[in-house]
Structures are given as structure tokens and as C-alpha cells.
Amino acid sequence: MGKPEEMWQCQMSNCGFIYSPDRGDKKGKIPPGTPFKALPAEWKCPCCGAGEKMFRPLGSPGA
Ligand SMILES: [Zn+2]
């Protein structure tokens, strides 16, 4: 199981996609086991297309 601080959530109000390193991102050709910070700069939310900057770690509430 991934730790909350390793899981990142898309902050777009109509999305809420959670990136889990355990799963990676099939659509984006990211293999399981890839930490969020190791994602390529051009990676985008597979759900809404937002960039990495729209993501926040689940483990840091309200920051
Ligand atoms: Zn999204």
C-alpha cells in the first residue's frame, strides 16, 4: 500500500483523480512503482489533462 504522502490528487474541481505510485498511469505509459516526483515534466492528469502543478499530496492537508 502506498503512503498518503506518496499519493497525489488532482485539484481540479471537476476531477479529483488520485495518482498512486503503486499503480502508475497506464494511459500515460507510466509503469507501476513510479513516484509522482519522477513523472516526466510533460505528464498530465489522465482524467482532465491538468499539469503536475495542479496536484497536491494527499499527505499534506490544506498546505
Ligand atoms: Zn485531473
N, CA, C, O and the ligand as a Tripos MOL2 file, in Angstrom:
@<TRIPOS>MOLECULE
protein
  253   251    64     0     0
PROTEIN
NO_CHARGES

@<TRIPOS>ATOM
      1 N           0.8320   -1.2140    0.0000 N.3       1 MET1
      2 CA          0.0000    0.0000    0.0000 C.3       1 MET1
      3 C           0.8590    1.2540    0.0000 C.2       1 MET1
      4 O           1.8700    1.3160    0.7000 O.2       1 MET1
      5 N           0.4730    2.2310   -0.7630 N.am      2 GLY2
      6 CA          1.2130    3.4830   -0.7880 C.3       2 GLY2
      7 C           0.9070    4.3290    0.4310 C.2       2 GLY2
      8 O          -0.1990    4.2880    0.9700 O.2       2 GLY2
      9 N           1.8860    5.0890    0.8530 N.am      3 LYS3
     10 CA          1.6460    6.0410    1.9350 C.3       3 LYS3
     11 C           0.9030    7.2450    1.3780 C.2       3 LYS3
     12 O           1.0560    7.5810    0.2030 O.2       3 LYS3
     13 N           0.0940    7.8990    2.2140 N.am      4 PRO4
     14 CA         -0.6820    9.0520    1.7270 C.3       4 PRO4
     15 C           0.1940   10.1200    1.1030 C.2       4 PRO4
     16 O          -0.1870   10.7300    0.1040 O.2       4 PRO4
     17 N           1.3670   10.3550    1.6820 N.am      5 GLU5
     18 CA          2.2150   11.4220    1.1450 C.3       5 GLU5
     19 C           2.8280   11.0600   -0.2060 C.2       5 GLU5
     20 O           3.4330   11.9020   -0.8690 O.2       5 GLU5
     21 N           2.6650    9.8070   -0.6010 N.am      6 GLU6
     22 CA          3.1610    9.4130   -1.9190 C.3       6 GLU6
     23 C           2.0560    9.4390   -2.9610 C.2       6 GLU6
     24 O           2.2910    9.2190   -4.1490 O.2       6 GLU6
     25 N           0.8460    9.7130   -2.4900 N.am      7 MET7
     26 CA         -0.2800    9.7790   -3.4130 C.3       7 MET7
     27 C          -0.6700   11.2360   -3.6260 C.2       7 MET7
     28 O          -0.7770   12.0080   -2.6740 O.2       7 MET7
     29 N          -0.8800   11.5950   -4.8710 N.am      8 TRP8
     30 CA         -1.1500   12.9860   -5.2030 C.3       8 TRP8
     31 C          -2.5130   13.0910   -5.8620 C.2       8 TRP8
     32 O          -2.8950   12.2540   -6.6800 O.2       8 TRP8
     33 N          -3.2470   14.1490   -5.4850 N.am      9 GLN9
     34 CA         -4.5950   14.3080   -6.0140 C.3       9 GLN9
     35 C          -4.7060   15.5400   -6.8970 C.2       9 GLN9
     36 O          -4.1950   16.6130   -6.5760 O.2       9 GLN9
     37 N          -5.3830   15.3540   -8.0080 N.am     10 CYS10
     38 CA         -5.6580   16.4590   -8.9140 C.3      10 CYS10
     39 C          -6.6200   17.4330   -8.2370 C.2      10 CYS10
     40 O          -7.6450   17.0240   -7.6920 O.2      10 CYS10
     41 N          -6.2840   18.7200   -8.2750 N.am     11 GLN11
     42 CA         -7.0730   19.7190   -7.5670 C.3      11 GLN11
     43 C          -8.1630   20.3540   -8.4260 C.2      11 GLN11
     44 O          -8.8880   21.2310   -7.9560 O.2      11 GLN11
     45 N          -8.2810   19.9260   -9.6610 N.am     12 MET12
     46 CA         -9.3490   20.4690  -10.4900 C.3      12 MET12
     47 C         -10.6950   20.0780   -9.8860 C.2      12 MET12
     48 O         -10.9080   18.9250   -9.5110 O.2      12 MET12
     49 N         -11.6060   21.0620   -9.7980 N.am     13 SER13
     50 CA        -12.8480   20.8200   -9.0640 C.3      13 SER13
     51 C         -13.7020   19.7310   -9.7020 C.2      13 SER13
     52 O         -14.4930   19.0760   -9.0230 O.2      13 SER13
     53 N         -13.5410   19.5430  -10.9880 N.am     14 ASN14
     54 CA        -14.3740   18.5400  -11.6570 C.3      14 ASN14
     55 C         -13.6420   17.2160  -11.8480 C.2      14 ASN14
     56 O         -14.0780   16.3590  -12.6170 O.2      14 ASN14
     57 N         -12.5280   17.0600  -11.1430 N.am     15 CYS15
     58 CA        -11.7290   15.8620  -11.3880 C.3      15 CYS15
     59 C         -11.5350   15.0540  -10.1110 C.2      15 CYS15
     60 O         -12.3670   14.2080   -9.7840 O.2      15 CYS15
     61 N         -10.4430   15.3040   -9.3840 N.am     16 GLY16
     62 CA        -10.2120   14.5550   -8.1550 C.3      16 GLY16
     63 C          -9.4330   13.2730   -8.3640 C.2      16 GLY16
     64 O          -9.3510   12.4410   -7.4590 O.2      16 GLY16
     65 N          -8.8670   13.1050   -9.5310 N.am     17 PHE17
     66 CA         -8.0470   11.9280   -9.8110 C.3      17 PHE17
     67 C          -6.8880   11.8400   -8.8140 C.2      17 PHE17
     68 O          -6.2540   12.8420   -8.4870 O.2      17 PHE17
     69 N          -6.6300   10.6310   -8.3450 N.am     18 ILE18
     70 CA         -5.5170   10.4180   -7.4230 C.3      18 ILE18
     71 C          -4.4410    9.5890   -8.1000 C.2      18 ILE18
     72 O          -4.6950    8.4800   -8.5690 O.2      18 ILE18
     73 N          -3.2320   10.1430   -8.1430 N.am     19 TYR19
     74 CA         -2.1070    9.3770   -8.6780 C.3      19 TYR19
     75 C          -1.4830    8.5500   -7.5700 C.2      19 TYR19
     76 O          -1.0340    9.0890   -6.5580 O.2      19 TYR19
     77 N          -1.4570    7.2440   -7.7630 N.am     20 SER20
     78 CA         -0.8310    6.3450   -6.8090 C.3      20 SER20
     79 C           0.3930    5.6990   -7.4440 C.2      20 SER20
     80 O           0.2830    5.0640   -8.4930 O.2      20 SER20
     81 N           1.5630    5.8540   -6.8200 N.am     21 PRO21
     82 CA          2.7860    5.2580   -7.3650 C.3      21 PRO21
     83 C           2.6680    3.7370   -7.5010 C.2      21 PRO21
     84 O           3.3240    3.1320   -8.3490 O.2      21 PRO21
     85 N           1.8400    3.1330   -6.6730 N.am     22 ASP22
     86 CA          1.6600    1.6870   -6.7550 C.3      22 ASP22
     87 C           1.0840    1.2700   -8.1020 C.2      22 ASP22
     88 O           1.3650    0.1800   -8.6020 O.2      22 ASP22
     89 N           0.2780    2.1480   -8.6800 N.am     23 ARG23
     90 CA         -0.4070    1.8100   -9.9250 C.3      23 ARG23
     91 C           0.2470    2.4170  -11.1450 C.2      23 ARG23
     92 O           0.1540    1.8740  -12.2460 O.2      23 ARG23
     93 N           0.9140    3.5540  -10.9490 N.am     24 GLY24
     94 CA          1.4100    4.2600  -12.1160 C.3      24 GLY24
     95 C           0.2400    4.8180  -12.9180 C.2      24 GLY24
     96 O          -0.8300    5.0730  -12.3650 O.2      24 GLY24
     97 N           0.4380    5.0040  -14.1990 N.am     25 ASP25
     98 CA         -0.6100    5.5410  -15.0590 C.3      25 ASP25
     99 C          -0.5190    4.8790  -16.4230 C.2      25 ASP25
    100 O           0.3100    5.2380  -17.2600 O.2      25 ASP25
    101 N          -1.3820    3.9170  -16.6190 N.am     26 LYS26
    102 CA         -1.3630    3.1440  -17.8650 C.3      26 LYS26
    103 C          -1.5080    4.0470  -19.0800 C.2      26 LYS26
    104 O          -0.7680    3.9250  -20.0570 O.2      26 LYS26
    105 N          -2.4760    4.9560  -19.0010 N.am     27 LYS27
    106 CA         -2.7540    5.8630  -20.1210 C.3      27 LYS27
    107 C          -1.5210    6.6700  -20.4880 C.2      27 LYS27
    108 O          -1.2340    6.8920  -21.6640 O.2      27 LYS27
    109 N          -0.7830    7.1140  -19.4460 N.am     28 GLY28
    110 CA          0.3870    7.9380  -19.6920 C.3      28 GLY28
    111 C           1.6590    7.1160  -19.8330 C.2      28 GLY28
    112 O           2.7640    7.6590  -19.8810 O.2      28 GLY28
    113 N           1.4870    5.7950  -19.8990 N.am     29 LYS29
    114 CA          2.6230    4.8770  -20.0390 C.3      29 LYS29
    115 C           3.6170    5.0030  -18.8950 C.2      29 LYS29
    116 O           4.8290    4.8980  -19.0840 O.2      29 LYS29
    117 N           3.0690    5.2340  -17.6930 N.am     30 ILE30
    118 CA          3.9090    5.3000  -16.5000 C.3      30 ILE30
    119 C           3.8230    3.9460  -15.7920 C.2      30 ILE30
    120 O           2.7380    3.5360  -15.3790 O.2      30 ILE30
    121 N           4.9500    3.2480  -15.6470 N.am     31 PRO31
    122 CA          4.9020    1.9270  -15.0160 C.3      31 PRO31
    123 C           4.6360    2.0280  -13.5150 C.2      31 PRO31
    124 O           5.0340    2.9980  -12.8710 O.2      31 PRO31
    125 N           3.9540    1.0130  -12.9610 N.am     32 PRO32
    126 CA          3.7370    0.9790  -11.5130 C.3      32 PRO32
    127 C           5.0570    1.0890  -10.7650 C.2      32 PRO32
    128 O           6.0740    0.5500  -11.2010 O.2      32 PRO32
    129 N           5.0360    1.7940   -9.6300 N.am     33 GLY33
    130 CA          6.2510    1.9700   -8.8510 C.3      33 GLY33
    131 C           6.9370    3.3020   -9.1230 C.2      33 GLY33
    132 O           7.9900    3.5810   -8.5490 O.2      33 GLY33
    133 N           6.3570    4.1280   -9.9900 N.am     34 THR34
    134 CA          6.9430    5.4310  -10.2970 C.3      34 THR34
    135 C           6.4270    6.4950   -9.3230 C.2      34 THR34
    136 O           5.2290    6.7730   -9.2950 O.2      34 THR34
    137 N           7.3190    7.0910   -8.5240 N.am     35 PRO35
    138 CA          6.8850    8.1560   -7.6090 C.3      35 PRO35
    139 C           6.3830    9.3590   -8.4030 C.2      35 PRO35
    140 O           6.8180    9.5890   -9.5320 O.2      35 PRO35
    141 N           5.4690   10.1230   -7.8130 N.am     36 PHE36
    142 CA          4.9130   11.2890   -8.5200 C.3      36 PHE36
    143 C           6.0140   12.2210   -8.9940 C.2      36 PHE36
    144 O           5.9690   12.7360  -10.1110 O.2      36 PHE36
    145 N           7.0020   12.4330   -8.1370 N.am     37 LYS37
    146 CA          8.0600   13.3810   -8.4860 C.3      37 LYS37
    147 C           8.9760   12.8840   -9.5900 C.2      37 LYS37
    148 O           9.7770   13.6450  -10.1330 O.2      37 LYS37
    149 N           8.8550   11.6140   -9.9170 N.am     38 ALA38
    150 CA          9.6790   11.0710  -11.0050 C.3      38 ALA38
    151 C           8.9310   11.0660  -12.3330 C.2      38 ALA38
    152 O           9.4610   10.6190  -13.3500 O.2      38 ALA38
    153 N           7.7030   11.5630  -12.3180 N.am     39 LEU39
    154 CA          6.9480   11.6170  -13.5690 C.3      39 LEU39
    155 C           7.5890   12.6090  -14.5190 C.2      39 LEU39
    156 O           8.1600   13.6100  -14.0850 O.2      39 LEU39
    157 N           7.4990   12.3380  -15.8090 N.am     40 PRO40
    158 CA          8.0500   13.2860  -16.7860 C.3      40 PRO40
    159 C           7.3280   14.6240  -16.7140 C.2      40 PRO40
    160 O           6.1430   14.6840  -16.3880 O.2      40 PRO40
    161 N           8.0560   15.7020  -17.0240 N.am     41 ALA41
    162 CA          7.5030   17.0510  -16.9020 C.3      41 ALA41
    163 C           6.2560   17.2230  -17.7540 C.2      41 ALA41
    164 O           5.3760   18.0170  -17.4210 O.2      41 ALA41
    165 N           6.1800   16.4850  -18.8480 N.am     42 GLU42
    166 CA          5.0420   16.6610  -19.7470 C.3      42 GLU42
    167 C           3.8480   15.7950  -19.3530 C.2      42 GLU42
    168 O           2.8230   15.7910  -20.0350 O.2      42 GLU42
    169 N           3.9870   15.0650  -18.2510 N.am     43 TRP43
    170 CA          2.8730   14.2240  -17.8050 C.3      43 TRP43
    171 C           1.6650   15.0760  -17.4500 C.2      43 TRP43
    172 O           1.7860   16.1530  -16.8670 O.2      43 TRP43
    173 N           0.5050   14.5650  -17.8170 N.am     44 LYS44
    174 CA         -0.7360   15.2830  -17.4960 C.3      44 LYS44
    175 C          -1.7370   14.3450  -16.8570 C.2      44 LYS44
    176 O          -1.6950   13.1320  -17.0570 O.2      44 LYS44
    177 N          -2.6340   14.9260  -16.0860 N.am     45 CYS45
    178 CA         -3.7060   14.1520  -15.4650 C.3      45 CYS45
    179 C          -4.4440   13.3490  -16.5370 C.2      45 CYS45
    180 O          -4.9430   13.9260  -17.5030 O.2      45 CYS45
    181 N          -4.5170   12.0270  -16.3800 N.am     46 PRO46
    182 CA         -5.1820   11.1900  -17.3860 C.3      46 PRO46
    183 C          -6.6860   11.4110  -17.4110 C.2      46 PRO46
    184 O          -7.3750   10.9850  -18.3380 O.2      46 PRO46
    185 N          -7.1820   12.0790  -16.3860 N.am     47 CYS47
    186 CA         -8.6250   12.2930  -16.2760 C.3      47 CYS47
    187 C          -9.0430   13.6140  -16.9260 C.2      47 CYS47
    188 O          -9.9730   13.6450  -17.7320 O.2      47 CYS47
    189 N          -8.3510   14.7080  -16.5740 N.am     48 CYS48
    190 CA         -8.7890   16.0170  -17.0670 C.3      48 CYS48
    191 C          -7.7090   16.7470  -17.8580 C.2      48 CYS48
    192 O          -7.9920   17.7880  -18.4510 O.2      48 CYS48
    193 N          -6.4860   16.2340  -17.8840 N.am     49 GLY49
    194 CA         -5.4380   16.8450  -18.6920 C.3      49 GLY49
    195 C          -4.6800   17.9580  -17.9870 C.2      49 GLY49
    196 O          -3.8670   18.6370  -18.6160 O.2      49 GLY49
    197 N          -4.9260   18.1640  -16.6910 N.am     50 ALA50
    198 CA         -4.2090   19.1980  -15.9500 C.3      50 ALA50
    199 C          -2.7470   18.7950  -15.7560 C.2      50 ALA50
    200 O          -2.4180   17.6100  -15.7020 O.2      50 ALA50
    201 N          -1.8780   19.8040  -15.6530 N.am     51 GLY51
    202 CA         -0.4650   19.5280  -15.4550 C.3      51 GLY51
    203 C          -0.1500   19.1540  -14.0150 C.2      51 GLY51
    204 O          -1.0100   19.2240  -13.1380 O.2      51 GLY51
    205 N           1.0820   18.7600  -13.7890 N.am     52 GLU52
    206 CA          1.5190   18.3470  -12.4450 C.3      52 GLU52
    207 C           1.3020   19.4220  -11.3960 C.2      52 GLU52
    208 O           1.0990   19.1130  -10.2210 O.2      52 GLU52
    209 N           1.3420   20.6750  -11.8050 N.am     53 LYS53
    210 CA          1.2050   21.7760  -10.8440 C.3      53 LYS53
    211 C          -0.1640   21.8210  -10.1990 C.2      53 LYS53
    212 O          -0.3490   22.4580   -9.1610 O.2      53 LYS53
    213 N          -1.1230   21.1460  -10.8130 N.am     54 MET54
    214 CA         -2.4700   21.1240  -10.2470 C.3      54 MET54
    215 C          -2.6340   20.0290   -9.2030 C.2      54 MET54
    216 O          -3.7200   19.8530   -8.6500 O.2      54 MET54
    217 N          -1.5740   19.3010   -8.9340 N.am     55 PHE55
    218 CA         -1.6600   18.1970   -7.9690 C.3      55 PHE55
    219 C          -1.1100   18.5900   -6.6120 C.2      55 PHE55
    220 O          -0.1670   19.3740   -6.5030 O.2      55 PHE55
    221 N          -1.7220   18.0260   -5.5790 N.am     56 ARG56
    222 CA         -1.2620   18.2030   -4.2110 C.3      56 ARG56
    223 C          -1.1410   16.8400   -3.5500 C.2      56 ARG56
    224 O          -1.9370   15.9410   -3.8230 O.2      56 ARG56
    225 N          -0.1450   16.6830   -2.6810 N.am     57 PRO57
    226 CA         -0.0230   15.3980   -1.9880 C.3      57 PRO57
    227 C          -1.1600   15.1910   -0.9990 C.2      57 PRO57
    228 O          -1.5570   16.1200   -0.2960 O.2      57 PRO57
    229 N          -1.6760   13.9900   -0.9470 N.am     58 LEU58
    230 CA         -2.7560   13.6790   -0.0060 C.3      58 LEU58
    231 C          -2.2840   13.8250    1.4310 C.2      58 LEU58
    232 O          -3.0790   14.0840    2.3350 O.2      58 LEU58
    233 N          -0.9970   13.6590    1.6310 N.am     59 GLY59
    234 CA         -0.4670   13.6520    2.9910 C.3      59 GLY59
    235 C          -0.2450   15.0230    3.6030 C.2      59 GLY59
    236 O           0.1250   15.1130    4.7730 O.2      59 GLY59
    237 N          -0.4610   16.1020    2.8410 N.am     60 SER60
    238 CA         -0.2750   17.4220    3.4380 C.3      60 SER60
    239 C          -1.5440   18.2500    3.3310 C.2      60 SER60
    240 O          -1.7230   19.0130    2.3810 O.2      60 SER60
    241 N          -2.4210   18.0930    4.3110 N.am     61 PRO61
    242 CA         -3.7390   18.7370    4.2920 C.3      61 PRO61
    243 C          -3.6570   20.2520    4.3380 C.2      61 PRO61
    244 O          -2.9650   20.8230    5.1810 O.2      61 PRO61
    245 N          -4.3510   20.8790    3.4480 N.am     62 GLY62
    246 CA         -4.5220   22.3160    3.4770 C.3      62 GLY62
    247 C          -3.3110   23.1600    3.1310 C.2      62 GLY62
    248 O          -3.4330   24.3850    3.0910 O.2      62 GLY62
    249 N          -2.1670   22.5850    2.8830 N.am     63 ALA63
    250 CA         -0.9370   23.3350    2.7220 C.3      63 ALA63
    251 C          -0.9410   24.4100    1.6320 C.2      63 ALA63
    252 O           0.0650   25.0900    1.4320 O.2      63 ALA63
    253 ZN         -7.4140   15.8890  -13.1640 Zn       64 ZN64
@<TRIPOS>BOND
     1     1     2 1
     2     2     3 1
     3     3     4 2
     4     3     5 am
     5     5     6 1
     6     6     7 1
     7     7     8 2
     8     7     9 am
     9     9    10 1
    10    10    11 1
    11    11    12 2
    12    11    13 am
    13    13    14 1
    14    14    15 1
    15    15    16 2
    16    15    17 am
    17    17    18 1
    18    18    19 1
    19    19    20 2
    20    19    21 am
    21    21    22 1
    22    22    23 1
    23    23    24 2
    24    23    25 am
    25    25    26 1
    26    26    27 1
    27    27    28 2
    28    27    29 am
    29    29    30 1
    30    30    31 1
    31    31    32 2
    32    31    33 am
    33    33    34 1
    34    34    35 1
    35    35    36 2
    36    35    37 am
    37    37    38 1
    38    38    39 1
    39    39    40 2
    40    39    41 am
    41    41    42 1
    42    42    43 1
    43    43    44 2
    44    43    45 am
    45    45    46 1
    46    46    47 1
    47    47    48 2
    48    47    49 am
    49    49    50 1
    50    50    51 1
    51    51    52 2
    52    51    53 am
    53    53    54 1
    54    54    55 1
    55    55    56 2
    56    55    57 am
    57    57    58 1
    58    58    59 1
    59    59    60 2
    60    59    61 am
    61    61    62 1
    62    62    63 1
    63    63    64 2
    64    63    65 am
    65    65    66 1
    66    66    67 1
    67    67    68 2
    68    67    69 am
    69    69    70 1
    70    70    71 1
    71    71    72 2
    72    71    73 am
    73    73    74 1
    74    74    75 1
    75    75    76 2
    76    75    77 am
    77    77    78 1
    78    78    79 1
    79    79    80 2
    80    79    81 am
    81    81    82 1
    82    82    83 1
    83    83    84 2
    84    83    85 am
    85    85    86 1
    86    86    87 1
    87    87    88 2
    88    87    89 am
    89    89    90 1
    90    90    91 1
    91    91    92 2
    92    91    93 am
    93    93    94 1
    94    94    95 1
    95    95    96 2
    96    95    97 am
    97    97    98 1
    98    98    99 1
    99    99   100 2
   100    99   101 am
   101   101   102 1
   102   102   103 1
   103   103   104 2
   104   103   105 am
   105   105   106 1
   106   106   107 1
   107   107   108 2
   108   107   109 am
   109   109   110 1
   110   110   111 1
   111   111   112 2
   112   111   113 am
   113   113   114 1
   114   114   115 1
   115   115   116 2
   116   115   117 am
   117   117   118 1
   118   118   119 1
   119   119   120 2
   120   119   121 am
   121   121   122 1
   122   122   123 1
   123   123   124 2
   124   123   125 am
   125   125   126 1
   126   126   127 1
   127   127   128 2
   128   127   129 am
   129   129   130 1
   130   130   131 1
   131   131   132 2
   132   131   133 am
   133   133   134 1
   134   134   135 1
   135   135   136 2
   136   135   137 am
   137   137   138 1
   138   138   139 1
   139   139   140 2
   140   139   141 am
   141   141   142 1
   142   142   143 1
   143   143   144 2
   144   143   145 am
   145   145   146 1
   146   146   147 1
   147   147   148 2
   148   147   149 am
   149   149   150 1
   150   150   151 1
   151   151   152 2
   152   151   153 am
   153   153   154 1
   154   154   155 1
   155   155   156 2
   156   155   157 am
   157   157   158 1
   158   158   159 1
   159   159   160 2
   160   159   161 am
   161   161   162 1
   162   162   163 1
   163   163   164 2
   164   163   165 am
   165   165   166 1
   166   166   167 1
   167   167   168 2
   168   167   169 am
   169   169   170 1
   170   170   171 1
   171   171   172 2
   172   171   173 am
   173   173   174 1
   174   174   175 1
   175   175   176 2
   176   175   177 am
   177   177   178 1
   178   178   179 1
   179   179   180 2
   180   179   181 am
   181   181   182 1
   182   182   183 1
   183   183   184 2
   184   183   185 am
   185   185   186 1
   186   186   187 1
   187   187   188 2
   188   187   189 am
   189   189   190 1
   190   190   191 1
   191   191   192 2
   192   191   193 am
   193   193   194 1
   194   194   195 1
   195   195   196 2
   196   195   197 am
   197   197   198 1
   198   198   199 1
   199   199   200 2
   200   199   201 am
   201   201   202 1
   202   202   203 1
   203   203   204 2
   204   203   205 am
   205   205   206 1
   206   206   207 1
   207   207   208 2
   208   207   209 am
   209   209   210 1
   210   210   211 1
   211   211   212 2
   212   211   213 am
   213   213   214 1
   214   214   215 1
   215   215   216 2
   216   215   217 am
   217   217   218 1
   218   218   219 1
   219   219   220 2
   220   219   221 am
   221   221   222 1
   222   222   223 1
   223   223   224 2
   224   223   225 am
   225   225   226 1
   226   226   227 1
   227   227   228 2
   228   227   229 am
   229   229   230 1
   230   230   231 1
   231   231   232 2
   232   231   233 am
   233   233   234 1
   234   234   235 1
   235   235   236 2
   236   235   237 am
   237   237   238 1
   238   238   239 1
   239   239   240 2
   240   239   241 am
   241   241   242 1
   242   242   243 1
   243   243   244 2
   244   243   245 am
   245   245   246 1
   246   246   247 1
   247   247   248 2
   248   247   249 am
   249   249   250 1
   250   250   251 1
   251   251   252 2
@<TRIPOS>SUBSTRUCTURE
     1 MET1         2 RESIDUE 1 A MET
     2 GLY2         6 RESIDUE 1 A GLY
     3 LYS3        10 RESIDUE 1 A LYS
     4 PRO4        14 RESIDUE 1 A PRO
     5 GLU5        18 RESIDUE 1 A GLU
     6 GLU6        22 RESIDUE 1 A GLU
     7 MET7        26 RESIDUE 1 A MET
     8 TRP8        30 RESIDUE 1 A TRP
     9 GLN9        34 RESIDUE 1 A GLN
    10 CYS10       38 RESIDUE 1 A CYS
    11 GLN11       42 RESIDUE 1 A GLN
    12 MET12       46 RESIDUE 1 A MET
    13 SER13       50 RESIDUE 1 A SER
    14 ASN14       54 RESIDUE 1 A ASN
    15 CYS15       58 RESIDUE 1 A CYS
    16 GLY16       62 RESIDUE 1 A GLY
    17 PHE17       66 RESIDUE 1 A PHE
    18 ILE18       70 RESIDUE 1 A ILE
    19 TYR19       74 RESIDUE 1 A TYR
    20 SER20       78 RESIDUE 1 A SER
    21 PRO21       82 RESIDUE 1 A PRO
    22 ASP22       86 RESIDUE 1 A ASP
    23 ARG23       90 RESIDUE 1 A ARG
    24 GLY24       94 RESIDUE 1 A GLY
    25 ASP25       98 RESIDUE 1 A ASP
    26 LYS26      102 RESIDUE 1 A LYS
    27 LYS27      106 RESIDUE 1 A LYS
    28 GLY28      110 RESIDUE 1 A GLY
    29 LYS29      114 RESIDUE 1 A LYS
    30 ILE30      118 RESIDUE 1 A ILE
    31 PRO31      122 RESIDUE 1 A PRO
    32 PRO32      126 RESIDUE 1 A PRO
    33 GLY33      130 RESIDUE 1 A GLY
    34 THR34      134 RESIDUE 1 A THR
    35 PRO35      138 RESIDUE 1 A PRO
    36 PHE36      142 RESIDUE 1 A PHE
    37 LYS37      146 RESIDUE 1 A LYS
    38 ALA38      150 RESIDUE 1 A ALA
    39 LEU39      154 RESIDUE 1 A LEU
    40 PRO40      158 RESIDUE 1 A PRO
    41 ALA41      162 RESIDUE 1 A ALA
    42 GLU42      166 RESIDUE 1 A GLU
    43 TRP43      170 RESIDUE 1 A TRP
    44 LYS44      174 RESIDUE 1 A LYS
    45 CYS45      178 RESIDUE 1 A CYS
    46 PRO46      182 RESIDUE 1 A PRO
    47 CYS47      186 RESIDUE 1 A CYS
    48 CYS48      190 RESIDUE 1 A CYS
    49 GLY49      194 RESIDUE 1 A GLY
    50 ALA50      198 RESIDUE 1 A ALA
    51 GLY51      202 RESIDUE 1 A GLY
    52 GLU52      206 RESIDUE 1 A GLU
    53 LYS53      210 RESIDUE 1 A LYS
    54 MET54      214 RESIDUE 1 A MET
    55 PHE55      218 RESIDUE 1 A PHE
    56 ARG56      222 RESIDUE 1 A ARG
    57 PRO57      226 RESIDUE 1 A PRO
    58 LEU58      230 RESIDUE 1 A LEU
    59 GLY59      234 RESIDUE 1 A GLY
    60 SER60      238 RESIDUE 1 A SER
    61 PRO61      242 RESIDUE 1 A PRO
    62 GLY62      246 RESIDUE 1 A GLY
    63 ALA63      250 RESIDUE 1 A ALA
    64 ZN64       253 GROUP 0 **** ****
